Amino acid sequence: MKVKKCVFPVAGLGTRFLPVTKELAKEMLPLVNRPIISYGVEEALSSGCDEIVMITGRAKKSIEDYFDRSFELEELLKSRGKTELYEMMLKISNMADILFIRQREPLGLGHAVLCAEPVCKNEFFGVALPDDVFINKDAPILSQLIKVHEKLGGTVIALEEVAPEKVSRYGIVQTQFSIENGIYKISDMIEKPKNEEAPSNLAIMGRYVLSPSIFPILKEQKAGAGGEIQLTDALKTLADQEPVWGVVYKGRRFDCGTQTGWLSANIQLALNDPELRDVVLEVVKNETE
Ligand code: G1P
């Protein structure tokens, strides 16, 4: 069965971006002229998922509004002959069927995924953490995972090799064997381990294809690292019951949940844009002269 649904947990508070995130959802911060969330949704759509499920929280209404129609703005743009902008607005609101589910308490990523159970309980589904933005010429990261799922079945998670001093920021996996270059069977995993506890330097990145068998496990899952219900802990249990594969994806990731990652993504996107590239180079040149 095809992976048609993709879940986006978007209830996080964005404290690393305060004060701007006091009023603005962190997923709405701009990457040039599009919000962070738009990149993840476009990736899911181009990976073949056409049903988007967002797990939202308080103060996230701007995400719903962004993907909704805006009749006043559309009329204004149309009446002023700004056809290109008018069409751009229509394209955004027609982009996808999006279902919003409220996560009432911020109990962690595992809990956020559990909130998607009513719509995903009978099928394999994608999960995309929107902070992880992939800017690359390779196939969309989620599609790389779906391809492995279609070939091998089971759950698939995105992996990246990280420097030893960074393992404590991520979920880290233990591999059992490699089935082909960059594709591993996962036997164990641990969320945010200390450097000396980490079973490898292969870190989980924010893309998953999950088995619906994760839901009963999540229901029983006790709080783990940071006092939160962790998806990684539930995946560890799942790996004892069903195959869980890890894929070292091809592409470049920016962690837009941090100021440095967000800024780097903006600079990279501007450098990729023929109209903005010279502006960036000019500023850097003036600064270094
Ligand atoms: C989450 C996951 C973690 C993963 C990371 C990737 O952590 O819990 O396993 O490595 O995303 O970005 P968070 O960044 O929400 O703390």
Residues whose N, C-alpha, C, O or C-beta is under 5 A from the ligand:
A	BS01	G1P	L109 R169 Y170 G171 I204 M205 G206 T232
